[in-house]
Amino acid sequence: MSHRTIKLLACFSLVVMLVVACGERKETGLEKNTADGLVLDAYKHKDYPLLLSLADSLGKIGAISEVQSHYWSGYASDRMGKKRTAEYYWKKAESEVENFNNSEQVDYYAKAASHLANLLNLKGDYDGSLKEAINAAEKLEVLGCDTTTDYVNLLVFIGCGQARLPGMEETTKKSFERAYNKHLERISASPTESTYKGAIAGIVNMAYSCNATHQYQQALYWCDRYEELVHKYERLYSADEDYIDKQLARCSIYRATALVSLGQSQESYLAYLDFRNTKFSKSPEGIYDAGEYLIEAKQWKDAAVCFQRLDELVNKYRMEFSIENLETYYLKKYEANLKAGRKDSVYAISTFICDSLSVAIDRARADNAAELATIYNTEQNETRLAENKAKLMRERQIAAVVTIILIIGFFIVYALYKQKAAAKLHKAHNELKAAYDQLEETTSAKERIESELRIARHIQESMVPNEFPQRSDFDLYASMTAAKEVGGDLYDYLIIGDNLCFCVGDVSGKGVPAALFMAQVIRLFRAMVKRNYTPAKLATELNAELSEHNDDGMFITMFIGMVNLRTGKLDFCNAGHNPPILGNGNESRFLKMEPNAPIGLWEGLKYEGEVIDDIRGHLFFVYTDGLNEAENTKLEQFGDEQVLNVVKSASQLNPRDMVDTMKNEVNRHRNGADPNDDLTMLCLHVV
């Protein structure tokens, strides 16, 4: 044996013995307080993808405990809307309960159990939530950890689950009383802001659950406790005005709902007035709560008015159109408008629900598939990790024995290990190459789609006029800006003899379907103008064409005008579109018009036209709702009043400057927010 070989064997022997020695303790290379700091920082900044990644990575290297890793993984998944994955991780946290060896692990178990019970309750699995809460509460009692907020929350969820079972009213009451008394004990021991808010959150669940299960007398009982606790909090923390206002508002609306269901109409109305006197009642959430109460009170018209602002609530919380959201929010809006007899709104809402339902079903299928794949991959990775750990332990044991017996044995083990490592490296290389090829293919496909959308947008922009007449008898200018790559707004004009025919329209929906519908409308508009149709006749014929075989339920709001350039007489027809503005300084005003339906909804409609004798010397400004409904970063709309004020202050400008001024004002209002809808404006001045 050569000197070089002996030296190599000696070095390898030393390395193996160090590996074996180090195997006796777990080295993470990361202090626990640092790991906790990273996790909490991601949590505080609401960076949930980072939180999920940290929880997984730090758990694998032992920088945080497994139950802590599972809890944070579930929390991050829940916040990202991955409910199935959250449920999976929180159940994994439970499976570790037998291995707990410190209070911190028990605390994270309690958090996971409380969140899991709440998740199951919210998704309607009341039996599962009840079983989970009872099982976890019993374990925490055995462990002597029955004084925390999470433990008391479990008692609340036990009551919520029992409330859903027939004949359990007394049992439910006892469970809620037990939870309430535990909350009072915690407040007595430590009257802090967090203990009060924890107790208030618990009573909110109790009162809401009693209303939801028609236990209205119990709901009133808990509303009284609710109000008492909020007033106690107010005496200590009076500066927290918004929180106090919100809680008193919800207490009043829960009370009003219980009273109206018990037939106590006058008392219910007084509680509703208390709700209306709060700031919270003016917020999107408060208006939605009012809508739910008004449905219970069978005040359908008022409920329909409340649900008109439902989109503000949806936009505020960036809600996706999931099946649950459609059921929770939009079906109530449909019911209120149906019972109020608002046929146009009912049709529009039902069309919206049908359109959104297919998207929601596809998204639910994709999300379920993605979550199942994530869960499956996680389980596979954990299985492989356990196998690798066991295998590594066996190799270390063998290496230790062979080291004592014969150094040559280590050389054999090392050679086998290197060979296997090379094979794994080769496999990893192939997998990486395959992943890279797939990424390259996906990127190419994405670039191709983006290129096609850019072409589609260019084609769409070329369909509307981009050049405007330079004449002495009138001045015209228009602008269209799509919110997405392609949009559904349109404008057009044609000059036929002494008449200038023009239109502005807004197709329902956005994206490619709306763009195709828009193209069809422009084609029909141009053909019908050349037949010398009046605006009312043109709208009637457009509706006949577009409503036939309209299986997708698409429609367009549209303003169609025809002005005689010699006399200034304007014939027009407004089909469900925003009212134009007739601009003349401080006398500028919105036109009052016939309430024609949008075009394409119903067959056989005959549209009514109207006349303004002379619009010469005035600015005539037409626009789509992407203007008045433009939102800033706080989701505040530009508004009709602001649109009118801009026209009043700029009505002396020519049409191009008028449109540019309005654009600048909208951009200033958005303050960096992305456009939430297509925006189209047309301005006309007849001399």
N, C-alpha and C positions, 0 to 999 in steps of 0.2 A: 504494500500500500504506500503510495507516494506521500511525501511530506504535505503537499497541498491538500490531498484528500483528507488526511488526518486533521489538518487545521480546520477544514470545512465542517467535518463531523463534530469537532469540539465546539465550534461556534454555534452549530445548529442545536447541539445538546443544551447549551446555555440558554438559547432562545426558548426552547420547548419548556425547560424548567421554569423560566420566568413566566411563560404563559400559564403553566399549571398553577404557579404560586399566585398569580394575579387573579386566577379564576376563583379563588376562595372569597373574594369580595367584589362588590359591584362598583365599577368606576364609571362615572358619567362624564367627567371632565367639565361639569357645569354645576355651580352651587344652586341649592334648592331655592334660596330667596331670589336669585337671578331668574330662574325658570318661572317662578310664580309672578315675578315682576313683568316678564314678557307676556305672559298669558293675560294678566290683569290690564296691561296697557292696551292690548288688542281689544279686550272687552270694553274698556272705557271709550275707545275711539270707534266702537261699533264696526270694526274691521273683521267681519265674521269669516270670510275665507281664510284670512291670516290666522284667526283664532282656531279654526278647525285644523289647519296645517300644524300649528304649534302644539295643540293638544295631542295630536297623533304622534308627531315626531318626539316631543319631550316625554311622552308616555313610553315610547318604545325604548328610549335609552335610560329610562328610570329616573329622569330628572324630576318628574312628578309621579304620584301614585297612579295605578291603573284606574281606580275609581274616580280620581280627579280628571284623568284623561278622558274617560268615558262621559263624565258629566259635561265637561266643556265641549266635547265633540257633539253631544246631543243638543246643547244649548245653541251652538253655532248653526247646526243643521236646522233647528227649529226656526231660528231667526231668518234663515235663507229660504224658508218655506218648504223645507224637505222634512215633512212630518213623519213619514215612514222611517227615514234614517234616524231622526231624533228619537223615535220610540225604540228603535233597535239599540242605540247607544245607551239610553237610560236603563233599559232592561239589562244590558251588559254590566252597568254599574251595580245593579242589584245582585248579580251573580257573584260579586266579589265580597259580599257581606260576611261570609264565614272567615275570611282572611284578614279582617280589619285588626290593626294592632295599635291604633291611636285615635284620638278624638277627631282629628282633622278628616280622616277617612270616613268616620261615621257622619260627620257634618256634610260631606259631599254626597254620601249615600242618601241622606235625608233630602238634600236639594234635588237629586235626581228623581227620587220617589215622588216628591211633591210635584215637580214639573210633569212627570209621566202621568200622574193621576189627573192633573189639569188638562193635559193633552187629550187623554182618552175621554174626559168629560166633554170637552169642546167639540170633539168629532162625533159625539153621540153614542159612544160606547160606554153607557152608564154602568152596565154590569161590570165591565172590565175596570172602569175607574174605581168602583166601589171595592172590588176585590183587591186591587192594587193598594188603595188607601188603607184598608183594614190590615192587610198583611204587613205593610211598611210601618204603620203605627204600632202594631204589636211588637215588631222587632226593635223599634226605637225605645219602647217601654222596657223591654228586657235589657237593653243596653244602657238604661238610665238616662236617655237623652230625650225626655218628653217635655222640655220647656222652651224649645226653639220655635221660631216662626214657622219653619217648614213642618214641624210636627203638628202645630195648631192648624196649619193649612190642610194637612191630611185629615184632621177631624172635620173640617168644613166640607171637604170633598166626600167624606163618608156620608154626611148629611145630604149633600146634593145628590149622591147616588141613591140613597134611601128614598128621597122625595119622588124619584121616578118610579118607584115600586108601589103597586096598589096596597092599601091597607097599612101603610107604614108612616102615617102622619105623626102619631105620638112618638115613634122611634126617631123620626126625623127631627122633631122638636127637641128631644133630649140630646141628640148629637150636636145640634146647633147651639143649645144652651151650654153644653160641655165646652165646645170650642170658644164660645163667647166668654165664659168664665176664665178660661185659660188665657185669653187675650187680656182680660182685666187684671189677672195676676201678673202678667208680664209688664203691663203699664204701671201697676202699683210698685213693682220692684225697680223699674227703670222707665220713668215717664219721658222718654225721648221722642223726637219727631218720628223716627223709624218705627218704634213700637206702636205709636198711635196710628200711623199710616197702615201698618200691617193689620191692625185690628179693623180699621175702616174697610180695607180691601176685603177682609173676611166677611164682614156684614153685608157688603155690596153683593157678594156671591149668594149669601143667604136670602136676602130680599128678592133678588132677581130670580133665584131658583124657585122660591115660593110662588111668585107670579107666573113663572113658566109652567109650573105644575098645578096651577089653579087653586093653590092654597092661599086664598086672598086674605083671610083673617090673620094668618101667620105672617104674610107679607107686611101687613099694617103693623103688626107687633115689632117686626125687625126694622121697619122704617122709623118707628119711635126710638129704638135703640141707636139706630144709625144717626138720627138727628142729634140725640143727646151727646154721642161721642164726638161728632163734628164740632158742636158748640164748646165742648171741653177743650178740644184741640185749638179752637179759635182763641180761647182765653189765654193759651200759652204761646201760640205762634200766630198772632194776628197779622203779621206781615206777609204771611203766605196767602194772599188774597185770592189769587186765581184758583189755587187748589181748594180752598174753602168754598168759593163760589160754585165750582164744579160739583163738589160733593153735595151741597145743599140743593143744587139743581136736580141732580140725579135722585136724591131722596124724594123730592117733590114729585117728579114724574113717575117714580115707582109707586108712590102713594096714590097718585091720580089714577094710574092704571088699575090698582087693586080696588079702589073705590068705585070706579065706573063699572068694573066687572061685577061688583056686589050690588049694582043698581042704585048707588048713592050718587046721583048725577050732580046735585048742587055742591056737595062736599068735594067731589072729584074736580069740578070746574074751578073751585077755589084753590085746590092744590095745583092745578094746571096754571092758574094765574101766578102763584108763587114761583113756579118754574119759569114762566115767561119774564118775570122780573129779574132774572139772573143774566149775567154776561154770557155764561155758557150756553144759554138757550139760543143765542145769536150765532154760535159757531156751527160749522157743518155737522159735527157730532150731535150737538144739541138739537139742531133742526131735524136730524134723522130720528132722535129719540122722541121728539114731539110727533113726528109722522107715525111712529109705532103706536103711541097713545091714541092719536086721532083715529087710527084704524080700529082700535079696541072700542072707542067711543062712537064708531060708525059715522064720524064726521068726514065723509069721503072727499068733499071738495077741498076742505082745509088740508087734509092729508095729501092730496094730489099736489097742492101748492108747495107743501114742505118737500116732497120728493123731487120737485123741479131742481133743487140744489143738491141732489144726490151726487152728481158728477164732481162737485167740489170736494166731497168726502172721499170719493174714489181717487181723484187726482192728488189730494193732500197726502194720502198714505200710499200712493203709487200702487194701488191694488191691481193685480192682474185679473183678467176675466176668467176666474176659475168657476167650476160648477158650484162650489160652495158660495162664492160671492154673488153669482147670478141668483141663486136660491134665496140667500139671506137678504139681499138688497133690492134687486130689480123685479122680482116677483111681487114684492110688496108695493113697489111703485106701479106695477101693472094693475094689481088689485085695486089700489086707490083710484086710479084713473078710470078703470072699468066701472066701478061702483059710482063714480062721479059723473059718468056719462060722457066722458071726453073721447069721442071716437077717434079723432085724428091722433091724439096722444097715445091711445091704446094701440092703434095700428103701428105707429112709429116704435113704441116700446117693444111690442111683440116681435116686430121685424128685427130690432136690435138684439133681443134675447136670442132669437133663432140664429142670427148671424154669429153672435158671440158664442153660442152653445157649441157649435161645431169646433170653433177654435179652442174652447175650454176643454172639450173632450179630447181633442188631439194633444193639447198641452198636458192634460192629466195622464194620458197614456204614455207620453214621452217622459214625463216626470217620474211616473211609477217605474217605467223601465230603467231609467237612469238610477233611481234610488235602489231598485233591486240589484242592479249591476254593481253599484257601490257596496251594498251590503254583502253581496256574494264575493266581491274581490277582497273586502275586508276580512271576511271569514277565511277565505283561501290564504290570504297573507298571514293571518294569525296562526292558521294550521301549519303553514310552512315555517313560520317563525318558531313555533313550539317544536316542530320536528328538527329544525336546525339547532335549537338549543340543546335538545336531548342528544342529538348526534355529536355536537361539539363536546358535551360533557363526557360522552363515551370515549371520544377520541383523546380527551385530556387524561382520562383514567388509564386508557391503554398506553398513552405516551409516558405517563408517570411510571407505570410498571416496567415498560420496556427500557426506560432510561436507567433504571436500577440494574436491570439484567444485562443489557447489551446496547452500546451506543449505536451499533449497526442497525438495531431495530428502529431507532429513531430515523435513521437515514431512509429506511424503507417506507415508514409512515409519511415522512416528509415528501418522498418522491411521489407516493400515491396522492398526497394532498395537493402537490403542485400540478399533477396531471388533472385532477378533478377541477382545480381552480382554473386551469387553462381551458378545460371544456366549458366551464361556466362562463368564463370570459368570452369564449367564442360564441356561446349561445346568446349572451347579453349583447354582443356586437351585432349579431344577426337581428335580434329583436329591436335594437336601436335603429338599425338600418331600415327595417320594415316600418317602424314608427315614423322615421324621417321621410320615407317614401310616401307614406300615407299623408303626413302633414303637407308635403310638397303638392300632392294631388289635391288635397282639400284647399290649400291656398290658391292653386291654379283655378279651381272651380269657383272659389269666392271672387277672385279677380275677374273671371269671365262673367259672373253674374253682375258684378258692379259695373263692368264695361257695358253689358247689355242694358242695365238700368240707366246708365248715362246716355246711351243712344236713344232709349225710350224717352228720356226727359228732353233731349234735343228735338226729337220728332214732335213731342207734345208742344214744346214752346213754339215750334215752327207752325203749328196749326192755328194759333191765335195771332192776330195782326201785331207786328212789331214796328210798323211804320204808320204814321198818322197824317191825315191830309193837312196841307199848308194852304188854308183858304181864308178869305176875308170875312165870310159870312158865319163861320163857326170855328171853334177850337176844341179839339178832342185829344185826350190822353188816357191810357190805361196801363195797368201793371198787374202781373200775376207772379206770386212767389209760392212755390210748393213747400210744404213742411217736410215731406219725404223726397226720395229720388224722383217720384212722379206723383202727381196730385189729381184732385177731382174738381178744382175750380175752373171756370172758363169765362171768357168775355169775347165779344165779336161785334163787328159793325159792317154794314153795307150801305152804299148810297144808291138809291133808286130814284132817278129824276130829281124832284125837289125834296124828297124825303130821305132822312137819315134814320136807318133802322139799327138798333143796338141792343145788346143783352149782357147780363151778368148772371152767372149761375154757380151753384154749389152742390156737387153730387154727394149723396150720402156715402160715408166711409172715406177711406184714403187708399193710397197705393195703386197697384196695377188695375184691380177691378174698377175703381173709380175713374182711372184714366181712360180705360176702354169705353166706359159709359159716356164720359165727357166727349170723346171723339165722335161717338154716334150722335150726340146732341148737336154738336157744331155742324155736322154734315146735314142733319135734318133742318136746322135753323136756316142755313144758307139756301137750301133748296126751296123752303117755304116762303122766305122773304122775296125771292125772285118771282113767286106767284102772286105778289101784291096782297098777301094776307094781312089783316089787321093784327095787332098784338094779341087780342083775345082769341081770334080765330087761330092764330099761330100756336098759342098755348094749348088750345083744345085739340088741334091736330097732333101736336107733339105728344100730348098725353095719350091719345089714341094709339100712336105708334109705339111708344115706350112701355105702356102698361100691358100690351099684348105679349103673352108668353114671358112675362117678367117673373120667372120662377125664383130668382135671387132676391126679389123684393127691393131692388134698388130704385131710388127716386132722386129728383133734383129740385131744389128751390131755385126760382128764376125770376128776374125782373126783365121784361121785354118792353122796349119803348120805340116809338116812331114819331119823330119830330119833323114838322114841315118847316124847312129852312127859310121860306119866304114870310110865313105868318107867325112862327114861333109856337104853333099849336102842338101839344104833345099828347098823342094817344098812347096809353100804356096798359099793361096787365101785370099784376104782381102775383106770382104763384108761390105763396108761402115764404117769400124771401124777406130779408131785413128791409125796413122802410128806407127809401132814399132820402137825401136831404136836399131841399131847395135852398141854396145859399144866397143870402143878401145881408151881410153884416150881422148886426144884433137881431135882425128879424129872421135869421135862418131858422128853419124848422124841419122836423120829420114830416113826411107826407102821411096823411091818414088814408088808408086804402081798404078795398074789399078783401076779406079774409079767404082768398082762394087757397085750395089745397096744393101741396107740392105736386109736381108733374111726375107721373109714372106709378102712382100708388093705386088708383082705382080707375077702372075702365068706364067710359060713358060720361065723364064729367064735361060740363059746358062752362067755360071760364068767362068771367065778366071783365070787361074793359072799362077804363076810366079816361077822363080828358082833363088837361089843364090848358086853358085858352091860350096862354102866352108865357113862355119861359125865357124870352129874350132878356138879356141884361142880368140874368141870374146864373150862378154856378149850379149845375145839377150833378150831385155826387152819389154814386151807387157803389156798394161794397158787399163783401161776404162777411160771415160772422167770425172769420179769422182776425178781423180788425177789432170789433168791440169785445170779443172774448179772449184777446191776446193776454197771456199771463206773465207775471214777473216771477222772480225766484220764490216769492212768498205765496204764489198761486192767486194773487190778486188780479182781477180782470181790468182791462183798459176802460171798458164801460161805455154805454151809449152817451152819457152826459159828456164825457171827455171828447168823444168823437164830434159831438155837436159843437162843443166849445172851440175845437181846432178849426172847424169850418167857419164859425162866426169870426174868429180872429184872422182867418186867411182867405176869406171869400173874395178879396180884391185881387188875389193872385190869379195867374193863368192856370189852366188845368194841370199842366206838367208840374209846376211849382207847388200847386195844391197837393198833388199826390206825393211828391217828394217830402213836403212838410209833414204830411200825415205819417209817412214811413219813418221819418226821423223821430217823431213823437212816440211812435210805437216801440222803436228800438230803445229809446231812452226809458220807456216804461218797463220793457222786458229786463233791462239791466243785466244782460248776459244770459238770460234763460233761453233755452232752445224754443223755437216756434212750436206751439201745440196744435196748430191747424194751418191749412192753406190760407193765403191772404191775397185777395184780388180787389182792385179798386178801379173805377172808371169815372172820369170827370169830364163834363161837357159844358161849354159856354157858347150859346147862340147869340150872335150880335144883333 
